């Protein structure tokens, strides 16, 4: 059995063994004698308590690094060691005491991803914390997972354990994988912990729920804000990140707390910078306004797609990458954010609409997940790929069937929360945050992903999460008095690039999209119909619309990913074209305006 982790193409989190701590030591791999070796990416928040417990049982440690407890923890608890970890982590352990055995484990929320490929014929497993590192180990050209394009357009990035690369999978949340020559590969899921039964809270008032949420979130923010390196907050101007910022400021950080917000030079829709500035002023932070020139986006996008590892159709990827580049440039290695609150507390418009629907809610909800709705996707595909999807069943059909089966056993809110939290959040949201922050060596910590907060949210009475058109009621109650009324009372809006406005005729982004989606390129790949893609550009020119703009953006990202990773397509190209022109590389830096608040 061979197990390998290696960094590819520099700058970023690389493979699972990239991370090297300096907290009193921390050189990887961590070892217990010659029999147990471990590497990991992430942070173990309860390492001090674990170290004390393990010392009482006779273990000794070379330093105070969080990862140093891993070999002893495994020696004490075996394959169940991850049950005792509190943190965000992707761990790899090698047990050489008897038959060599590899053990891989991910945290309960999958804040730190772990990719792997199992070669059954050679009894070899390869793993890495980023897809480019894993692909660098392959001897042959990687092949695209055949259903991948449809899955990507149906959900903006592949969900579940599949990836866009054939044969490469990603560990699900709270998973442990064990591999040896004699037993092969075994994957188990750990049971969720720290949830409070809803029946225990059914009679409480909304104010009580808000107080419980506030107390839990305050505790987690306090824990996660402790580090041996500078810590900052990302403040988008929305409820979730603003609440995290306010709680960090309550710790007594005062003007010592730095906050970061990203916006775009000029006047654009959905600009939230003034909300973020209000929060910074109220909390007394030292506020940094990052401003990105939209003309630089074509130069940035190749780097964004590369570090993402898989195509992600949300334009927020560009904002995320530029934001954490600025955070690192200012000397910060750890940032707290408000990510993952919408999933647990019912904040998304599609969830609220599904709960209000009297009849069939699933088709509209599934289409709301998509970069391109199902009917429109079929028109974009080549005849060969359209036939393949029809024969296999579309990704949207598979999701709809899963939701329908789940609703037969649970309430609609519980079904939606489980899907948003356990399926969509890790694949679509957490991997994006992890990869694009670690591209700049910034560790993002997520209070809303901590079990005491996420478990509490899922245990609240349904009416304290969503009530008609209103969502996150308990969270708004928790924020009362801590945030400016303008932030609490404002309608929810997306934090993303204003792509519709940026894809105007003659813009640099439009020209770049046309180059990436040229008929010759599309015919060579054999997956998309060049004429149908041309209709998209015509519609965007004559009748600009958000849906059309997102479809163009999604196809552009997919084509860039396909060429960057040199994947073999699932179908023989109809026409072989000349090699595409070289793609631009990252040359810009976002401007940074520091504001004293």
C-alpha positions, -999 to 999 in steps of 0.1 A, spaced: 0 0 0 13 34 -9 0 66 6 13 100 -6 7 136 0 27 163 -18 24 200 -26 20 210 -62 25 244 -79 34 263 -47 16 291 -28 -14 277 -10 -22 250 15 -8 223 -8 -9 188 5 -20 177 39 15 178 53 21 215 43 12 229 77 41 234 101 34 248 135 59 269 155 39 268 188 68 254 209 78 230 181 53 213 158 75 198 131 55 174 110 51 144 108 42 140 145 54 107 158 49 83 187 79 61 186 85 44 152 50 30 151 26 59 146 31 90 124 6 118 117 3 149 96 -27 173 95 -41 205 82 -62 227 104 -65 234 141 -74 214 172 -90 237 196 -92 213 226 -56 201 223 -47 214 258 -74 194 275 -65 163 254 -28 167 263 -37 169 300 -59 138 298 -32 118 278 -4 129 302 -25 114 330 -24 81 311 13 81 307 20 98 274 47 124 270 49 152 244 78 170 228 61 204 226 28 222 231 17 221 194 -19 211 188 -10 184 164 14 167 188 -15 151 206 -26 131 175 -4 101 176 -10 95 214 -48 101 209 -48 74 181 -27 51 203 -53 54 231 -85 53 211 -77 37 178 -98 45 147 -122 64 170 -96 90 179 -114 117 158 -144 115 181 -124 133 207 -112 162 185 -128 196 186 -117 217 157 -113 219 120 -90 193 106 -80 169 79 -58 142 95 -37 114 81 -22 88 104 1 59 95 0 29 119 31 8 114 29 -13 145 14 -43 127 1 -44 91 7 -9 78 -26 10 80 -35 44 68 -62 64 87 -77 96 72 -103 117 91 -121 150 85 -139 173 110 -177 172 115 -184 201 92 -157 194 66 -141 228 72 -109 212 60 -113 190 30 -94 158 21 -93 144 -14 -82 108 -22 -79 83 -51 -80 46 -45 -62 23 -71 -79 -10 -63 -57 -30 -88 -24 -18 -72 -39 -15 -37 -26 21 -34 -43 52 -20 -33 88 -27 -45 117 -7 -41 155 -4 -59 185 10 -61 201 -24 -69 187 -58 -39 201 -77 -15 183 -53 -33 150 -58 -34 153 -96 3 160 -96 9 124 -84 -10 108 -114 11 93 -142 -16 98 -168 -38 127 -179 -68 130 -156 -102 123 -170 -132 145 -164 -160 128 -144 -186 123 -172 -216 137 -153 -195 165 -140 -206 193 -163 -243 187 -156 -237 183 -119 -217 216 -119 -243 236 -137 -271 221 -115 -254 231 -82 -226 255 -90 -200 228 -80 -203 190 -76 -220 180 -43 -213 149 -22 -182 128 -25 -177 131 -62 -153 155 -78 -149 168 -113 -121 143 -118 -129 107 -126 -117 84 -97 -110 112 -73 -133 115 -43 -135 138 -13 -142 126 23 -177 136 35 -181 156 68 -173 137 100 -157 107 81 -129 83 89 -113 62 62 -91 32 70 -70 15 44 -47 -15 45 -36 -42 19 -56 -70 35 -88 -51 42 -88 -25 14 -107 7 19 -134 12 46 -152 45 52 -174 53 82 -193 84 93 -193 96 129 -225 104 147 -233 141 151 -229 154 186 -240 182 209 -275 187 194 -303 195 218 -337 179 212 -363 203 199 -389 189 222 -369 202 251 -371 237 238 -406 238 222 -421 260 248 -394 287 250 -399 322 238 -379 337 210 -361 360 234 -348 328 252 -337 313 220 -318 345 211 -301 345 244 -290 309 241 -277 316 206 -258 347 217 -242 329 246 -231 299 225 -217 322 198 -199 344 222 -182 314 238 -171 301 204 -159 335 192 -139 338 224 -122 304 219 -115 308 182 -101 343 186 -72 329 207 -41 323 186 -3 327 186 -5 349 155 -25 381 147 -63 375 143 -87 397 124 -124 397 114 -140 397 79 -170 420 80 -192 419 49 -218 442 63 -244 415 67 -259 402 100 -237 371 104 -202 385 100 -212 418 118 -223 398 148 -190 379 149 -172 412 146 -192 427 175 -185 397 197 -148 399 189 -148 436 199 -165 427 232 -134 407 241 -117 440 249 -99 441 216 -111 477 210 -90 495 184 -66 465 183 -92 446 163 -87 449 125 -117 443 102 -116 438 64 -143 444 38 -140 440 0 -157 462 -26 -151 472 -62 -138 505 -76 -166 526 -90 -204 524 -86 -219 489 -87 -251 472 -75 -251 454 -41 -223 475 -26 -222 468 11 -192 487 22 -212 514 40 -228 488 62 -194 473 71 -181 507 79 -210 513 103 -202 481 121 -165 490 123 -173 524 137 -197 511 163 -172 484 174 -142 508 173 -121 486 150 -93 495 127 -111 490 94 -95 481 61 -114 487 29 -101 465 0 -110 478 -34 -108 456 -65 -106 470 -100 -130 449 -121 -107 454 -151 -83 430 -133 -108 401 -131 -97 384 -163 -61 384 -150 -72 370 -116 -96 343 -127 -70 317 -138 -54 318 -103 -88 317 -86 -98 286 -106 -65 269 -101 -66 273 -63 -103 263 -62 -93 229 -76 -128 224 -90 -150 249 -109 -172 269 -86 -198 290 -105 -203 316 -78 -185 349 -88 -179 354 -51 -147 333 -56 -129 363 -71 -139 385 -41 -128 358 -16 -94 353 -33 -87 391 -34 -99 397 1 -76 371 17 -47 383 -4 -52 417 12 -56 402 47 -23 383 44 -6 414 29 -15 432 61 2 406 82 -28 385 94 -27 347 94 -60 340 111 -95 355 103 -129 349 118 -159 351 95 -197 347 96 -199 319 71 -224 290 76 -251 309 95 -276 309 67 -275 271 64 -282 264 101 -306 292 109 -327 292 77 -315 324 60 -317 316 23 -346 329 2 -350 295 -15 -355 278 19 -381 303 30 -399 300 -4 -399 262 -1 -414 263 34 -442 287 22 -451 266 -8 -484 248 -5 -478 221 -30 -448 208 -49 -418 228 -36 -389 206 -48 -386 216 -85 -384 254 -77 -359 248 -48 -337 226 -69 -336 251 -98 -327 278 -72 -295 259 -65 -284 259 -101 -261 281 -121 -283 273 -151 -319 259 -146 -325 224 -159 -345 233 -190 -319 258 -201 -290 234 -194 -304 209 -219 -304 235 -247 -267 243 -240 -254 208 -243 -241 191 -274 -263 164 -288 -240 137 -275 -238 151 -240 -276 158 -240 -282 121 -248 -258 110 -221 -275 131 -194 -310 120 -206 -299 83 -204 -283 87 -169 -307 112 -154 -298 148 -147 -282 160 -115 -313 179 -107 -335 148 -109 -311 130 -85 -314 158 -60 -351 160 -63 -355 123 -57 -333 125 -26 -353 154 -11 -386 136 -18 -374 105 -1 -361 125 29 -394 144 33 -412 112 38 -393 107 71 -388 143 85 -402 178 85 -396 200 55 -375 224 75 -353 195 88 -349 181 53 -339 215 40 -315 222 69 -299 188 66 -294 193 28 -281 228 31 -258 220 60 -245 185 53 -245 184 15 -243 219 0 -223 238 27 -191 216 26 -189 213 -12 -200 247 -23 -191 270 5 -164 256 29 -141 243 2 -142 277 -15 -134 295 17 -106 270 27 -88 269 -7 -90 306 -15 -79 317 20 -51 291 22 -39 302 -12 -25 331 8 -17 311 39 -46 326 59 -65 303 83 -102 310 84 -121 301 116 -158 296 115 -178 301 147 -211 291 131 -196 257 122 -188 249 158 -210 222 172 -224 242 202 -237 268 177 -247 247 147 -262 220 169 -282 246 189 -295 262 157 -309 229 144 -325 222 178 -345 254 180 -382 254 174 -390 259 137 -407 292 143 -375 306 159 -356 299 127 -380 307 99 -414 324 101 -430 330 67 -407 354 47 -384 360 77 -355 338 84 -328 335 111 -352 349 137 -332 337 167 -300 351 152 -316 385 147 -328 384 183 -293 376 194 -279 406 176 -304 431 190 -286 459 207 -252 448 194 -254 460 158 -266 492 141 -303 492 132 -294 497 95 -277 463 95 -304 445 115 -333 460 95 -318 458 60 -330 431 35 -307 402 29 -286 407 -2 -259 385 -19 -222 392 -13 -209 387 -48 -196 403 -79 -222 423 -99 -216 401 -129 -246 413 -149 -233 449 -149 -197 437 -156 -207 417 -186 -218 448 -205 -210 451 -243 -173 460 -248 -162 453 -212 -130 434 -205 -149 406 -189 -172 402 -219 -142 400 -242 -125 375 -220 -157 354 -218 -160 354 -256 -124 342 -260 -129 314 -235 -162 303 -250 -152 306 -286 -169 282 -310 -136 265 -318 -129 257 -282 -164 244 -275 -164 222 -306 -131 207 -296 -144 198 -261 -176 183 -275 -198 191 -244 -215 224 -253 -233 236 -284 -215 267 -297 -247 280 -313 -266 278 -280 -238 296 -261 -238 323 -288 -275 328 -280 -266 335 -244 -242 363 -254 -268 378 -277 -294 378 -250 -270 394 -225 -262 421 -250 -298 429 -259 -316 421 -225 -291 419 -197 -303 397 -169 -288 381 -138 -296 345 -149 -280 350 -183 -249 366 -168 -245 338 -143 -248 312 -170 -221 329 -190 -199 332 -160 -204 295 -150 -195 283 -185 -165 306 -186 -152 292 -153 -158 256 -164 -139 261 -197 -110 277 -179 -109 248 -154 -111 222 -181 -81 237 -200 -60 245 -169 -63 210 -155 -59 194 -190 -87 169 -183 -97 145 -210 -133 149 -219 -159 121 -217 -167 123 -254 -145 123 -285 -144 159 -298 -162 164 -331 -136 188 -345 -99 193 -335 -90 229 -333 -57 247 -329 -43 251 -294 -60 279 -276 -41 311 -269 -23 313 -236 -44 324 -207 -35 355 -187 -17 351 -153 -23 371 -121 -4 404 -123 -26 427 -102 -29 435 -66 -60 450 -50 -57 485 -36 -61 488 1 -75 518 19 -70 518 57 -97 536 77 -92 546 113 -126 540 131 
